[in-house]
Amino acid sequence: MKKFLLFILLVTSIFAKLIDGIAATVNNQPITIYEILSTAKNLNISKKQALDLLIQRRLEEEQIKKLGINVNDYEVEQALQNFAAQKGLDVYKLRQIIESKGVPWEVYKKEFKDQLLRKKLYEKISSMNQSRPNEEQLKEYYNNHIDEFKLAKRAVLYKYISPSKEILEKIRQNPLYKPQNPALLVSGTEEVNLEELEPTFAAIINKTPEGGFTPILPLPNDNRFLLIMVQSKKDTITVPFEKAKAFIANKLTKSSETKSIKEYFDKLRSSANIKIYRMP
């Protein structure tokens, strides 16, 4: 019996060490097997994807320290207030929702702060490699993507409203889908004047092709969601180049920023001292 208990203790000890063991290092900073397993589980990704993500995080943390990037408590609180307001909530209600999912508020705030730090890091990297597109590049984009600048004044929409995103997602996959409980879905046709709508919403309608679906959108001050199929567009006009320039410049700049950030971290990763010892 004693031998059996000793065996169990030995196996438990070995298992604990395995879980807490180091799987890899990035410039001598460890990544544990536990981190890989928990990241893979929490994000529903493979262990390899989890390791790649954690390597990226270590490189980001290193650059945040190197470039002296900071986020203070006031910035975190302001960002939380803005984030909650975008969802039609206040911070107190947001906290209730987060904690109802079993996530401690302090853990959520730490992750939120980490996201702000990474955002500042990306902005810093972009500013170091910033290049604005010239007039010729703007015109080339305009001519090659002229359909992006065709705007309708009116549109006929078929709206689906439901408290369940799953139902709306099934409708996106199959427009003939009907939920078992009809009370969970309200639908109908409406013709709208896009010039009278909120600009962001009007832009989504214009961006969606005829016969296509918009993304599933949360209804403001409501617990339901909205999905729209754009049946037809009317009174279409083409935005002239001069009015489209600012939009194009912003889009090309963002695309350039994304590319420069990727290149920055690709170079960091190729020169980093990365050692992988074992995978869980």
C-alpha positions as CSV (number, residue, x, y, z in Angstrom):
1,M,0.0,0.0,0.0
2,K,2.9,2.4,0.9
3,K,4.6,1.6,-2.4
4,F,1.4,2.3,-4.3
5,L,1.0,5.7,-2.5
6,L,4.6,6.5,-3.3
7,F,4.0,5.6,-6.9
8,I,1.0,7.9,-7.1
9,L,2.9,10.8,-5.4
10,L,5.8,10.3,-7.9
11,V,3.5,10.3,-10.9
12,T,1.7,13.4,-9.6
13,S,5.0,15.2,-9.1
14,I,6.2,14.3,-12.6
15,F,2.9,15.4,-14.1
16,A,3.0,18.8,-12.2
17,K,6.5,19.4,-13.4
18,L,5.5,18.6,-16.9
19,I,2.6,21.0,-16.8
20,D,4.7,23.8,-15.3
21,G,7.8,22.9,-17.4
22,I,9.4,25.2,-20.0
23,A,8.4,24.5,-23.6
24,A,10.4,27.3,-25.3
25,T,12.3,30.4,-24.7
26,V,12.4,33.7,-26.6
27,N,15.6,35.7,-25.9
28,N,15.8,33.7,-22.6
29,Q,12.2,34.6,-21.7
30,P,10.3,31.3,-20.9
31,I,7.1,30.0,-22.4
32,T,5.6,27.2,-20.3
33,I,3.7,24.1,-21.3
34,Y,0.8,25.4,-19.1
35,E,0.7,28.7,-21.1
36,I,0.5,26.8,-24.4
37,L,-2.3,24.5,-23.2
38,S,-4.4,27.3,-21.6
39,T,-4.0,29.6,-24.6
40,A,-4.9,26.8,-27.0
41,K,-8.0,26.0,-24.9
42,N,-9.1,29.6,-24.2
43,L,-8.8,30.7,-27.9
44,N,-9.8,27.4,-29.4
45,I,-6.7,27.1,-31.5
46,S,-4.0,24.4,-32.0
47,K,-1.0,24.1,-29.7
48,K,1.3,25.2,-32.6
49,Q,-0.8,28.3,-33.1
50,A,-0.8,29.0,-29.4
51,L,3.0,28.7,-29.3
52,D,3.3,31.1,-32.3
53,L,1.0,33.6,-30.5
54,L,3.0,33.4,-27.3
55,I,6.3,33.9,-29.2
56,Q,4.7,37.0,-30.8
57,R,3.6,38.2,-27.3
58,R,7.1,37.8,-25.9
59,L,8.6,39.8,-28.8
60,E,5.9,42.5,-28.2
61,E,6.6,42.6,-24.5
62,E,10.3,43.0,-25.2
63,Q,9.6,45.9,-27.6
64,I,7.2,47.6,-25.2
65,K,10.0,47.7,-22.6
66,K,12.7,48.8,-25.1
67,L,10.6,51.6,-26.5
68,G,9.4,52.8,-23.1
69,I,5.7,52.4,-23.8
70,N,3.4,52.9,-20.8
71,V,-0.4,53.0,-20.1
72,N,-1.5,54.5,-16.8
73,D,-4.6,53.7,-14.8
74,Y,-6.5,56.8,-16.1
75,E,-6.0,55.7,-19.7
76,V,-7.2,52.2,-18.8
77,E,-10.4,53.6,-17.1
78,Q,-11.1,56.0,-20.0
79,A,-10.6,53.2,-22.6
80,L,-12.9,50.9,-20.6
81,Q,-15.6,53.7,-20.4
82,N,-15.4,54.2,-24.2
83,F,-15.5,50.5,-24.9
84,A,-18.5,50.0,-22.7
85,A,-20.3,53.1,-24.3
86,Q,-19.8,51.6,-27.8
87,K,-21.8,48.6,-26.6
88,G,-24.5,50.8,-25.0
89,L,-23.3,50.0,-21.5
90,D,-21.5,51.6,-18.5
91,V,-18.4,50.1,-16.9
92,Y,-20.5,48.7,-14.0
93,K,-22.8,46.8,-16.4
94,L,-19.7,45.7,-18.4
95,R,-18.1,44.3,-15.2
96,Q,-21.3,42.4,-14.4
97,I,-21.3,40.8,-17.8
98,I,-17.6,39.9,-17.7
99,E,-17.9,38.4,-14.2
100,S,-21.0,36.5,-15.1
101,K,-18.8,34.6,-17.6
102,G,-16.5,33.5,-14.8
103,V,-13.7,36.0,-15.6
104,P,-12.4,38.0,-12.6
105,W,-12.6,41.7,-13.3
106,E,-8.9,42.3,-12.4
107,V,-7.9,39.6,-14.9
108,Y,-10.0,41.2,-17.6
109,K,-8.6,44.7,-16.8
110,K,-5.0,43.4,-17.1
111,E,-5.7,41.8,-20.5
112,F,-7.4,45.1,-21.5
113,K,-4.3,47.1,-20.4
114,D,-2.1,44.7,-22.3
115,Q,-4.2,45.3,-25.5
116,L,-3.7,49.1,-25.0
117,L,0.0,48.6,-24.6
118,R,0.1,46.6,-27.8
119,K,-2.0,49.2,-29.6
120,K,0.5,51.9,-28.6
121,L,3.4,49.7,-29.7
122,Y,1.9,49.2,-33.1
123,E,1.2,53.0,-33.4
124,K,4.8,53.6,-32.5
125,I,6.2,51.2,-35.0
126,S,3.9,52.6,-37.7
127,S,5.1,56.2,-37.0
128,M,8.7,55.1,-37.3
129,N,8.0,53.6,-40.8
130,Q,5.3,56.0,-42.0
131,S,5.0,56.9,-45.6
132,R,2.0,58.7,-47.1
133,P,0.7,57.7,-50.5
134,N,1.3,60.3,-53.3
135,E,-1.3,61.7,-55.8
136,E,-0.5,59.1,-58.4
137,Q,-1.0,56.2,-56.0
138,L,-4.4,57.7,-54.9
139,K,-5.6,58.0,-58.5
140,E,-4.5,54.5,-59.3
141,Y,-6.4,53.1,-56.4
142,Y,-9.5,55.1,-57.3
143,N,-9.5,54.0,-61.0
144,N,-8.9,50.3,-60.1
145,H,-11.6,50.2,-57.3
146,I,-14.2,52.5,-58.8
147,D,-17.1,50.3,-57.5
148,E,-16.1,51.3,-53.9
149,F,-17.1,54.8,-54.7
150,K,-20.5,54.1,-56.1
151,L,-23.0,55.2,-53.5
152,A,-26.8,54.6,-53.5
153,K,-29.2,57.2,-52.2
154,R,-31.9,54.6,-51.5
155,A,-32.0,50.9,-50.8
156,V,-34.6,48.1,-50.3
157,L,-33.6,46.0,-47.3
158,Y,-34.9,42.8,-45.8
159,K,-34.3,42.9,-42.0
160,Y,-33.9,40.0,-39.6
161,I,-34.0,40.8,-35.9
162,S,-33.4,38.2,-33.2
163,P,-32.0,37.9,-29.6
164,S,-29.9,34.9,-30.9
165,K,-26.8,35.5,-33.0
166,E,-26.8,31.8,-33.8
167,I,-30.2,32.0,-35.6
168,L,-29.0,35.0,-37.6
169,E,-25.8,33.2,-38.5
170,K,-27.8,30.2,-39.8
171,I,-29.9,32.6,-41.9
172,R,-26.7,34.0,-43.4
173,Q,-25.8,30.5,-44.4
174,N,-29.3,29.6,-45.6
175,P,-31.8,32.4,-46.1
176,L,-34.7,29.8,-46.0
177,Y,-33.9,28.8,-42.5
178,K,-36.7,29.2,-39.9
179,P,-36.2,28.9,-36.2
180,Q,-38.4,26.3,-34.3
181,N,-39.7,29.1,-32.1
182,P,-41.1,31.8,-34.5
183,A,-41.1,34.3,-31.6
184,L,-37.3,34.4,-31.8
185,L,-37.2,36.1,-35.2
186,V,-38.8,39.3,-36.5
187,S,-38.3,40.0,-40.2
188,G,-39.6,42.3,-43.0
189,T,-38.9,44.5,-46.0
190,E,-38.1,48.2,-45.7
191,E,-37.0,50.9,-48.2
192,V,-34.7,53.4,-46.6
193,N,-33.1,56.8,-47.6
194,L,-29.4,56.2,-46.9
195,E,-28.8,59.9,-46.7
196,E,-30.9,60.0,-43.6
197,L,-29.2,57.1,-41.9
198,E,-26.3,57.2,-39.5
199,P,-23.2,57.5,-41.8
200,T,-21.5,54.3,-40.5
201,F,-24.7,52.3,-41.0
202,A,-25.2,53.8,-44.5
203,A,-21.6,52.9,-45.4
204,I,-22.3,49.2,-44.4
205,I,-25.3,49.1,-46.6
206,N,-23.4,50.6,-49.5
207,K,-20.5,48.3,-49.1
208,T,-22.8,45.2,-49.1
209,P,-23.6,44.0,-52.7
210,E,-27.2,43.4,-53.8
211,G,-28.3,40.0,-52.6
212,G,-25.6,40.0,-49.9
213,F,-25.8,40.1,-46.2
214,T,-24.4,42.7,-43.8
215,P,-22.4,41.6,-40.7
216,I,-24.6,40.7,-37.7
217,L,-25.0,44.0,-35.8
218,P,-26.0,44.6,-32.2
219,L,-29.0,46.9,-31.8
220,P,-28.2,49.9,-29.6
221,N,-29.9,49.9,-26.2
222,D,-31.4,46.5,-27.0
223,N,-30.5,42.9,-26.3
224,R,-31.2,41.8,-29.8
225,F,-29.2,41.6,-33.1
226,L,-29.8,42.8,-36.6
227,L,-29.0,41.1,-39.9
228,I,-29.8,42.7,-43.2
229,M,-30.0,41.4,-46.8
230,V,-29.6,44.2,-49.3
231,Q,-32.3,43.4,-51.9
232,S,-31.6,46.4,-54.2
233,K,-30.0,49.8,-54.4
234,K,-31.4,52.9,-56.2
235,D,-30.2,56.3,-57.4
236,T,-26.6,55.3,-57.5
237,I,-23.9,58.0,-57.9
238,T,-20.1,57.9,-58.2
239,V,-18.2,59.9,-55.6
240,P,-15.7,62.1,-57.5
241,F,-11.9,61.6,-57.0
242,E,-11.4,64.8,-55.0
243,K,-14.0,63.9,-52.4
244,A,-12.6,60.3,-52.2
245,K,-9.0,61.3,-51.7
246,A,-9.0,61.5,-48.0
247,F,-10.8,58.1,-47.7
248,I,-8.3,56.4,-50.1
249,A,-5.3,58.0,-48.3
250,N,-6.5,56.7,-45.0
251,K,-7.1,53.2,-46.4
252,L,-3.7,53.0,-48.1
253,T,-2.0,54.3,-45.0
254,K,-3.6,51.7,-42.8
255,S,-2.7,49.0,-45.3
256,S,0.9,50.3,-45.2
257,E,0.9,50.3,-41.4
258,T,-0.2,46.7,-41.3
259,K,2.5,45.7,-43.7
260,S,5.2,47.6,-41.8
261,I,4.2,46.1,-38.5
262,K,4.3,42.6,-40.0
263,E,7.8,43.2,-41.5
264,Y,9.0,44.7,-38.2
265,F,8.1,41.6,-36.3
266,D,9.2,39.2,-39.1
267,K,12.7,40.8,-38.8
268,L,12.6,40.6,-35.0
269,R,11.6,37.0,-35.0
270,S,14.3,36.0,-37.6
271,S,17.0,37.6,-35.4
272,A,15.5,36.5,-32.0
273,N,17.1,33.7,-30.0
274,I,14.1,31.3,-30.0
275,K,14.5,27.8,-28.6
276,I,11.8,25.2,-28.6
277,Y,12.4,22.3,-26.2
278,R,9.2,20.4,-26.3
279,M,5.6,20.6,-27.2
280,P,2.7,19.4,-24.9
